[in-house]
Amino acid sequence: MSRFPDGFLWGAATSAYQIEGSPLADGAGASIWHRFAHSPGRVLNGDTGDVACDHYRRWSSDVDVMKSLGLQSYRFSLAWGRIMPSGRGSVNAKGIDFYSRLVDRLLEQGIQPSVTLYHWDLPAALDDQGGWLNPDIAEWFRDYAEVCFAALGDRVPMWSTLNEPWVQTDAGYLFGVNAPGHRNLWEAPLAAHHLLCSHGAAVQAYRASGHSGRIGLVVNLEPKDAATDSPEDLAATQRAHTYMNEQFLDPVFLGRYPAGLREVFGAAWPEFPDVDMKLIREPIDFLGINWYTRNVVRHDPLHPPVCASAVRVPHHTYTETGWEVHAPSFTETLCWVKERYGSFPVYVTENGAAFYDAPKVIDGVVHDPLRMQYFRDHLAACSEAIRLGVDLKGYFAWSLFDNFEWASGYAKRFGLVHVDFETQARTPKASAHLYREIIRTNGAVLSESVATPR
C-alpha cells in the first residue's frame, strides 16, 4: 500500500464526559450523563464519569502524550454545561478558560484542535425543559455555539456540530440504554429532527461569526448486509439501512427524509415544515464518518420498530463490544457516501476497536495485536477508498485513551493509550507505537512488517 495523499490529517479522538472527570468543577452544570450514571442500574458496575481519565486536571501532560505519538490533530468535545451551566444564559468563564488553555497548549505543540460542540452530554437543566424534544432547542444550541465560536473560533480551524445524532436518539430516546434513558417511539423522530435543526442553526452561526475555518457534521454509519436472499431479510436490511445510514444524511444533503422512515415509525412519524428542512440543509464544509463494524441483518418482528436483528457470522472476529471486524465494508461505506451524496470532503472522525487489555500494565508494555491488525486493515480500506475516488482528507483513531465507555462503564477499552484507572498512569500500547509510525511515514509503514515495541 502506498503512502496517503500529501496533507492527509492524522489524529485521535475523545469526548468530554468520557475522559474529563470533575464534571461539576469550577461552576459547571450537571449533564444528562452525570444524572444518568448516578442513577442506579443504568451503567455497568455503577461506574460514573466523576473521575474518568482525570483529563480536567491532567490536560497539559495529556497533550505531551499526544505530542509523543506524533498526532497532527486532536478531536475533542466541549461540555456544554461547563461553558453554560444551565445550558442557556450565563457563561461560565472558568469553563471557557479550561478549553482555551487546552487549545493554546495544543497549538504550542503543533497539534491542530478539532472541536465537537455536542457529544451527548446535554445540560440537565435543558433536559428538564424537554431537551431534544423541545423545538426551542435549536435556538438554545445556536446561542451556545455562538459563545464557543467567539471564545475559540480564532484558534480552532475545524468544528463539528454534533457527534452521532443517531445514537443520541436511538439509544437515548427509543431504547433508553443511554442518557436521558427514554423509551418512546414517538419521541425518537422528534429528537432526531431537533438535533438536525440545531446542527443547521450552529452552521448558520458559524458562517455569521466570520471565522474562516471549516464546519461539518459527524455521523456513525454501519453497512447492512442481508443474512439471506429472502424477500423478508432483504426488506429488513433496507429498513435498517434507511433508519441508521440515511436518516441523518438525506436531510443534510438532499433536503428530505428518506421515504422508508414512514414504514419504520408508522403513525409516530410526524410531518416537518419546509422551513426546518431548509435550515437542516445549510451547506457544510465536510462530513465526519465514525465507522466501527457492519451488521448482517435478518427480519425479526420481535425487534420493532425496524423489525430487524443482527446475525453473528460464524468464524469471524468480533470485538469486546460484539462488533464484527469486517474492513472491506468500510471501503464500501465510504464509496456509498460518495455515490449517494456526491464527491465531498470526508474525514474518518472515529475508527477503532475494543479488545481485551489487562487493567494493569506488566513490565511497561501493553501488547494488543488484534487492535494493531484492526488499524492496519481499516487504514488499508481507507487507502482503497481514496484509490476509488473518495475525497478522504484525514483519519482520527478512536480513542486516544481508554475511557468511560458510556453504559459499559470502564469495562471496554478502546484506547491507543492504556489508562490505569486506579493510578491514572498512561501507557502507550503497541498499537500506539504502530500509529506513531503510520503518522510519521504518512501510511507507508503499513506496507512493511512492524515489530511489537519492547
C-alpha positions as CSV (number, residue, x, y, z in Angstrom):
1,M,0.0,0.0,0.0
2,S,1.4,3.4,-0.9
3,R,1.6,6.5,1.2
4,F,-1.6,8.5,1.9
5,P,-2.0,11.8,-0.1
6,D,0.1,14.8,0.9
7,G,-1.6,16.8,3.6
8,F,-3.6,13.9,4.9
9,L,-4.5,14.7,8.5
10,W,-3.7,12.1,11.2
11,G,-5.3,12.4,14.7
12,A,-7.1,10.8,17.6
13,A,-10.4,11.5,19.2
14,T,-12.0,11.6,22.7
15,S,-15.2,13.2,24.2
16,A,-15.7,15.4,27.2
17,Y,-17.7,13.2,29.6
18,Q,-15.7,10.1,28.7
19,I,-12.3,11.5,29.8
20,E,-12.5,14.8,31.7
21,G,-13.8,13.8,35.1
22,S,-14.6,16.6,37.6
23,P,-18.0,17.1,35.9
24,L,-19.2,19.7,38.4
25,A,-15.9,21.5,39.0
26,D,-15.5,25.3,38.8
27,G,-19.1,26.1,38.4
28,A,-20.0,23.5,35.7
29,G,-23.6,22.4,35.4
30,A,-24.6,18.7,35.5
31,S,-25.3,16.9,32.2
32,I,-27.8,14.2,31.4
33,W,-24.9,11.7,31.5
34,H,-23.9,12.8,35.0
35,R,-27.5,12.3,36.1
36,F,-27.8,9.0,34.2
37,A,-24.6,7.5,35.5
38,H,-25.6,8.3,39.1
39,S,-29.0,6.6,38.6
40,P,-28.8,3.0,40.0
41,G,-28.7,0.2,37.4
42,R,-28.0,2.4,34.4
43,V,-24.2,1.9,34.0
44,L,-22.3,-1.4,34.4
45,N,-20.8,-1.8,37.8
46,G,-22.2,1.6,38.9
47,D,-19.4,3.4,37.1
48,T,-19.6,7.1,36.5
49,G,-17.6,9.8,34.8
50,D,-16.7,11.6,38.1
51,V,-13.0,10.8,37.6
52,A,-12.7,9.1,34.2
53,C,-9.2,9.8,32.9
54,D,-8.9,12.9,35.1
55,H,-8.2,14.9,32.0
56,Y,-9.7,18.1,33.5
57,R,-6.6,18.2,35.8
58,R,-4.1,16.3,33.6
59,W,-4.8,18.0,30.3
60,S,-1.3,19.6,30.0
61,S,0.6,16.3,30.4
62,D,-2.0,14.6,28.2
63,V,-1.1,17.0,25.4
64,D,2.5,15.8,26.0
65,V,1.3,12.3,25.3
66,M,-0.3,13.4,22.1
67,K,2.9,15.1,21.0
68,S,4.9,11.9,21.8
69,L,2.6,10.0,19.4
70,G,3.1,12.5,16.6
71,L,-0.6,13.4,16.4
72,Q,-1.2,16.2,13.9
73,S,-4.8,16.8,15.2
74,Y,-6.8,16.1,18.3
75,R,-10.5,15.8,18.1
76,F,-12.3,16.5,21.4
77,S,-15.7,17.8,22.5
78,L,-16.8,20.7,24.7
79,A,-19.0,20.0,27.7
80,W,-21.9,22.4,27.1
81,G,-22.6,22.5,30.9
82,R,-19.0,23.6,31.6
83,I,-19.5,26.6,29.4
84,M,-23.2,27.4,30.1
85,P,-24.1,25.6,33.4
86,S,-27.8,26.0,32.8
87,G,-27.5,25.4,29.1
88,R,-28.7,29.0,28.4
89,G,-28.0,32.5,29.7
90,S,-24.9,33.0,31.8
91,V,-21.5,31.8,30.6
92,N,-19.0,30.2,33.0
93,A,-15.7,31.9,32.5
94,K,-13.8,29.1,34.2
95,G,-15.2,26.6,31.8
96,I,-14.2,28.7,28.8
97,D,-10.8,29.2,30.3
98,F,-10.2,25.4,30.6
99,Y,-10.9,24.8,26.9
100,S,-9.0,28.0,25.9
101,R,-5.9,26.8,27.7
102,L,-6.2,23.4,26.1
103,V,-6.4,24.9,22.7
104,D,-3.4,27.1,23.3
105,R,-1.4,24.1,24.6
106,L,-2.3,22.0,21.5
107,L,-1.2,24.8,19.2
108,E,2.0,25.3,21.0
109,Q,2.8,21.6,20.4
110,G,1.8,21.8,16.7
111,I,-1.4,19.9,17.1
112,Q,-4.5,21.2,15.3
113,P,-7.6,21.3,17.5
114,S,-10.8,19.8,16.1
115,V,-13.7,20.7,18.3
116,T,-17.1,19.0,18.6
117,L,-19.8,21.1,20.0
118,Y,-22.0,18.3,21.2
119,H,-21.1,14.7,22.1
120,W,-24.2,13.5,24.0
121,D,-23.8,15.5,27.3
122,L,-26.8,17.8,27.2
123,P,-27.1,20.1,30.3
124,A,-29.5,18.5,32.7
125,A,-31.2,21.9,33.1
126,L,-32.2,21.8,29.5
127,D,-33.4,18.2,29.7
128,D,-35.7,19.4,32.4
129,Q,-37.2,21.8,29.8
130,G,-37.7,18.9,27.3
131,G,-34.2,18.6,26.0
132,W,-34.1,17.5,22.4
133,L,-37.9,17.1,22.3
134,N,-38.3,20.9,22.7
135,P,-38.3,22.7,19.3
136,D,-36.7,25.7,21.0
137,I,-33.5,23.8,21.5
138,A,-32.2,24.8,18.0
139,E,-32.0,28.4,19.2
140,W,-30.5,27.3,22.5
141,F,-27.9,25.4,20.6
142,R,-27.3,28.4,18.3
143,D,-26.6,30.6,21.4
144,Y,-24.2,28.0,22.8
145,A,-22.4,27.7,19.5
146,E,-22.0,31.5,19.2
147,V,-20.4,31.5,22.7
148,C,-18.0,28.8,21.6
149,F,-17.1,30.4,18.3
150,A,-16.5,33.8,20.0
151,A,-14.2,32.2,22.6
152,L,-12.2,29.7,20.4
153,G,-13.0,30.4,16.8
154,D,-9.9,32.4,16.2
155,R,-7.7,29.4,17.1
156,V,-9.8,26.4,16.1
157,P,-9.9,25.7,12.4
158,M,-12.2,22.6,12.4
159,W,-15.6,22.3,14.1
160,S,-18.2,19.6,14.2
161,T,-21.7,20.4,15.3
162,L,-23.0,17.0,16.5
163,N,-21.4,13.7,17.1
164,E,-23.5,10.7,16.1
165,P,-27.1,12.1,16.5
166,W,-28.4,8.6,15.5
167,V,-27.0,7.2,18.8
168,Q,-28.4,10.1,20.8
169,T,-31.9,9.3,19.5
170,D,-31.8,5.5,19.2
171,A,-30.1,4.8,22.5
172,G,-31.3,7.8,24.4
173,Y,-34.9,8.2,23.3
174,L,-36.0,4.9,21.7
175,F,-34.3,2.2,23.7
176,G,-33.3,4.0,26.8
177,V,-29.8,2.5,27.2
178,N,-28.1,5.9,27.1
179,A,-28.9,9.2,28.6
180,P,-31.6,10.6,29.0
181,G,-32.9,7.0,29.2
182,H,-36.3,7.4,27.5
183,R,-38.1,4.5,25.7
184,N,-40.7,6.2,23.5
185,L,-41.3,5.5,19.7
186,W,-43.0,8.9,19.3
187,E,-40.1,10.8,20.8
188,A,-37.3,9.4,18.7
189,P,-38.1,11.1,15.3
190,L,-38.8,14.4,17.1
191,A,-35.4,14.3,18.9
192,A,-33.7,13.4,15.6
193,H,-35.3,16.3,13.8
194,H,-34.5,18.8,16.5
195,L,-30.9,17.6,16.6
196,L,-30.7,18.3,12.8
197,C,-32.3,21.7,13.2
198,S,-29.8,22.5,15.9
199,H,-27.0,21.4,13.6
200,G,-28.2,23.8,10.9
201,A,-28.6,26.6,13.4
202,A,-25.0,26.1,14.5
203,V,-23.7,26.1,10.9
204,Q,-25.5,29.4,10.3
205,A,-24.0,30.8,13.5
206,Y,-20.5,29.8,12.3
207,R,-21.0,31.5,8.9
208,A,-22.2,34.6,10.7
209,S,-19.2,34.6,13.0
210,G,-16.8,35.5,10.2
211,H,-14.3,32.8,11.0
212,S,-12.6,31.1,8.1
213,G,-12.3,27.5,9.3
214,R,-14.5,24.5,8.4
215,I,-17.6,23.2,10.0
216,G,-19.3,19.9,9.5
217,L,-21.5,17.1,10.9
218,V,-20.3,13.7,12.3
219,V,-22.5,10.6,11.8
220,N,-21.9,7.0,12.6
221,L,-22.5,4.7,9.6
222,E,-22.9,0.9,9.6
223,P,-23.5,-1.0,6.4
224,K,-26.3,-3.6,6.4
225,D,-26.0,-6.9,4.6
226,A,-28.9,-9.3,4.4
227,A,-28.4,-12.6,6.2
228,T,-30.2,-14.4,3.3
229,D,-31.7,-13.6,-0.1
230,S,-35.3,-14.0,1.2
231,P,-37.6,-11.1,0.5
232,E,-38.2,-10.7,4.2
233,D,-34.5,-10.3,5.0
234,L,-33.8,-8.0,2.1
235,A,-36.7,-5.8,3.2
236,A,-35.5,-5.8,6.8
237,T,-32.0,-4.9,5.6
238,Q,-33.3,-1.9,3.6
239,R,-35.3,-0.7,6.6
240,A,-32.2,-0.9,8.9
241,H,-30.1,0.9,6.3
242,T,-32.6,3.7,5.9
243,Y,-33.1,4.1,9.7
244,M,-29.4,4.2,10.5
245,N,-27.5,5.4,7.5
246,E,-29.9,7.6,5.5
247,Q,-32.0,9.2,8.3
248,F,-29.4,11.9,9.1
249,L,-27.7,12.3,5.8
250,D,-30.6,12.6,3.4
251,P,-31.9,15.7,5.1
252,V,-28.5,17.4,5.1
253,F,-27.5,16.6,1.6
254,L,-30.9,16.1,-0.2
255,G,-33.2,18.3,1.8
256,R,-35.7,15.5,2.7
257,Y,-36.1,12.5,4.9
258,P,-35.9,9.0,3.2
259,A,-39.4,7.7,2.5
260,G,-38.7,4.5,4.3
261,L,-38.8,6.2,7.7
262,R,-42.6,6.2,7.4
263,E,-42.6,2.5,7.3
264,V,-40.2,2.3,10.3
265,F,-42.1,4.7,12.6
266,G,-45.6,4.2,11.3
267,A,-48.1,6.6,13.0
268,A,-45.3,8.0,15.1
269,W,-43.7,9.7,12.0
270,P,-44.6,13.4,12.0
271,E,-44.7,16.0,9.2
272,F,-42.0,18.6,9.4
273,P,-42.2,22.2,7.9
274,D,-40.3,23.2,4.8
275,V,-38.5,26.0,6.8
276,D,-36.9,23.3,9.0
277,M,-35.7,21.3,6.0
278,K,-34.1,24.4,4.6
279,L,-32.3,25.1,7.9
280,I,-31.1,21.5,8.1
281,R,-29.7,21.7,4.5
282,E,-27.4,24.6,5.4
283,P,-24.2,23.8,3.4
284,I,-21.4,22.2,5.4
285,D,-17.6,22.0,4.6
286,F,-17.0,18.4,5.4
287,L,-18.7,15.2,6.6
288,G,-17.2,13.2,9.5
289,I,-17.8,9.5,9.5
290,N,-17.5,7.3,12.5
291,W,-17.1,3.6,11.5
292,Y,-16.7,0.5,13.5
293,T,-18.5,-2.5,12.0
294,R,-21.0,-3.8,9.6
295,N,-24.3,-5.5,10.5
296,V,-25.7,-8.7,9.0
297,V,-29.5,-8.5,9.2
298,R,-32.4,-10.8,9.3
299,H,-36.1,-10.0,9.5
300,D,-37.3,-10.1,13.1
301,P,-40.8,-8.8,14.1
302,L,-39.8,-9.1,17.8
303,H,-37.5,-6.1,17.4
304,P,-39.6,-3.1,16.4
305,P,-39.7,-0.6,15.0
306,V,-37.2,-1.6,12.4
307,C,-38.2,-5.3,12.8
308,A,-34.6,-6.5,12.1
309,S,-31.9,-8.0,14.2
310,A,-28.2,-8.8,13.8
311,V,-26.9,-12.2,12.9
312,R,-23.5,-13.3,14.1
313,V,-21.3,-14.6,11.3
314,P,-19.5,-17.9,12.2
315,H,-15.7,-17.9,12.3
316,H,-15.4,-14.1,12.0
317,T,-13.6,-12.0,14.6
318,Y,-15.7,-9.9,16.9
319,T,-14.6,-7.2,19.3
320,E,-15.3,-7.0,23.1
321,T,-18.4,-4.9,22.2
322,G,-19.7,-7.7,20.0
323,W,-19.0,-5.9,16.7
324,E,-17.8,-7.9,13.7
325,V,-14.4,-7.0,12.3
326,H,-15.0,-6.6,8.5
327,A,-12.8,-3.9,6.9
328,P,-14.0,-4.4,3.3
329,S,-17.3,-2.9,4.4
330,F,-15.5,0.2,5.4
331,T,-14.4,0.9,1.8
332,E,-17.9,0.1,0.6
333,T,-19.4,2.6,3.1
334,L,-17.1,5.4,2.1
335,C,-17.8,4.8,-1.6
336,W,-21.6,4.6,-0.9
337,V,-21.5,8.1,0.7
338,K,-19.8,9.4,-2.5
339,E,-22.2,7.7,-4.8
340,R,-25.3,8.8,-2.9
341,Y,-24.4,12.4,-1.9
342,G,-21.6,13.3,-4.4
343,S,-17.9,13.9,-4.1
344,F,-17.3,15.8,-0.9
345,P,-14.5,16.3,1.7
346,V,-14.8,13.4,4.2
347,Y,-12.9,12.7,7.4
348,V,-12.9,9.4,9.3
349,T,-13.6,11.0,12.7
350,E,-13.7,7.8,14.7
351,N,-12.4,4.3,14.0
352,G,-11.1,1.7,16.5
353,A,-11.8,-1.4,18.4
354,A,-12.3,-2.6,22.0
355,F,-10.2,-5.7,22.6
356,Y,-9.2,-7.1,26.0
357,D,-6.4,-5.3,27.7
358,A,-5.4,-6.1,31.2
359,P,-6.3,-3.5,33.8
360,K,-2.7,-3.3,35.0
361,V,0.4,-2.9,32.7
362,I,3.0,-5.6,33.0
363,D,6.7,-4.6,32.5
364,G,5.7,-1.4,30.9
365,V,4.3,-3.0,27.8
366,V,0.7,-3.5,26.5
367,H,0.6,-6.0,23.7
368,D,-2.6,-5.5,21.6
369,P,-2.0,-7.4,18.3
370,L,-5.7,-7.6,17.5
371,R,-6.1,-3.8,17.7
372,M,-2.9,-3.4,15.6
373,Q,-4.3,-5.6,12.9
374,Y,-7.6,-3.8,13.1
375,F,-5.9,-0.5,12.4
376,R,-3.8,-2.0,9.6
377,D,-6.9,-3.5,7.9
378,H,-9.1,-0.4,8.2
379,L,-6.4,2.0,7.1
380,A,-5.9,-0.2,4.0
381,A,-9.7,0.1,3.5
382,C,-9.3,3.9,3.6
383,S,-6.5,3.8,1.1
384,E,-8.6,1.7,-1.2
385,A,-11.5,4.2,-0.9
386,I,-9.1,7.0,-1.9
387,R,-8.0,5.0,-4.9
388,L,-11.6,4.6,-5.9
389,G,-12.1,8.4,-5.8
390,V,-13.4,9.2,-2.3
391,D,-12.2,12.6,-1.1
392,L,-10.9,11.4,2.2
393,K,-8.9,14.1,4.0
394,G,-8.0,12.6,7.3
395,Y,-8.3,9.9,9.9
396,F,-8.9,10.1,13.7
397,A,-8.3,6.9,15.7
398,W,-10.8,6.1,18.5
399,S,-9.8,6.6,21.1
400,L,-6.7,8.3,22.4
401,F,-7.3,6.9,25.9
402,D,-9.1,4.1,27.5
403,N,-12.1,5.9,29.0
404,F,-15.7,5.8,30.2
405,E,-17.4,3.7,27.6
406,W,-21.0,5.0,28.3
407,A,-23.3,2.3,29.7
408,S,-20.4,-0.2,29.7
409,G,-18.5,1.9,32.2
410,Y,-14.8,1.1,32.2
411,A,-15.3,-2.5,31.0
412,K,-14.4,-1.8,27.4
413,R,-11.0,-0.4,26.4
414,F,-10.7,1.4,23.0
415,G,-7.6,3.4,23.8
416,L,-4.3,3.7,22.0
417,V,-3.0,4.6,25.4
418,H,-3.7,2.4,28.4
419,V,-5.1,4.1,31.5
420,D,-4.8,2.5,34.9
421,F,-8.0,3.9,36.5
422,E,-6.6,3.4,40.0
423,T,-3.4,5.4,39.5
424,Q,-4.2,7.3,36.3
425,A,-0.9,6.1,34.8
426,R,-0.8,6.4,31.0
427,T,1.0,3.7,29.0
428,P,1.0,3.8,25.1
429,K,0.0,0.4,23.8
430,A,1.8,-1.4,21.0
431,S,-1.0,0.0,18.7
432,A,0.0,3.5,19.7
433,H,3.6,2.8,18.7
434,L,2.3,1.5,15.4
435,Y,0.1,4.5,14.9
436,R,3.0,6.9,15.6
437,E,4.9,5.2,12.8
438,I,1.9,5.4,10.5
439,I,1.7,9.1,11.1
440,R,5.5,9.6,10.7
441,T,5.5,7.8,7.3
442,N,2.1,9.0,6.2
443,G,1.0,5.4,6.0
444,A,3.9,4.0,4.1
445,V,4.8,1.8,7.1
446,L,1.6,-0.1,6.6
447,S,3.3,-1.9,3.7
448,E,6.0,-3.1,5.9
449,S,6.3,-5.6,8.8
450,V,6.4,-3.8,12.1
451,A,7.7,-5.5,15.2
452,T,5.9,-5.0,18.5
453,P,7.9,-2.4,20.6
454,R,9.5,-3.5,23.8
